[in-house]
């Protein structure tokens, strides 16, 4: 099975930059989107042979996730059953195994939202832990953290910034310790220069001064099923690029 995840930073804008062509070219079994930034009820694309499930933020033009899949799920859950966080359209869940499409809150340029982010981390950890008690989990999305110094171009300069604080990194470590494998690092443990997000400033993408903020995580019991984990850095249209997971799993 082939999974794609892409933080599009506004789906309408991405469509204007070739999103549909990129989508069809990937031919994924599951395509997870984050930061769609659509109003409730908007579905700007219809792609044949895919079921689609949208989760919208209450705040206009903010957040939002979507899953396109070739396989109709048994059940779809729009959130974590948490009234504090679910109003922002952060998460979708798709079982036979569980597929979670997630956009983790950003702590803010001045870390003004760090406490909210850490509360979210704890709630998400509890949610995923409970799911793993019944079946394996695959998580794809914009997790808004560079876990190790290898995951960003300038760790010394950026050690105090959102996405690389000690607290955020520690919380991501707790997620891994709860029985999850970072699929990209599992196959590429020492690869430098592998990033999924670049600032629009200072020609950062052209110079590859970026951060790895997007992940596919799988339950440890399935890590031997990981066949490929790629960063599709040549695909433009957003400040993030898509990531890919190929895994030997069945519906």
Protein Blocks (a to p, Z undefined) as FASTA:
>chain_A
ZZddddehpaklmmmnommmmmmmnopabdcdehklpaehiafbccehiacdddddfbgh
ighiddddfbdcfbdcebjhiaklmmnopaccddfbdcdddddddebjnlpmmmmmmmmm
mmmmmmmmmmmmmoccddeddehpafbfklpfblmlmmmgghiafklmmmmmmmmmnopa
cfklmmmmmbghiafbdcfehhlmmnopacdfbdcdddfklmmmpmbdcddfkbghiabd
cddddddddZZ
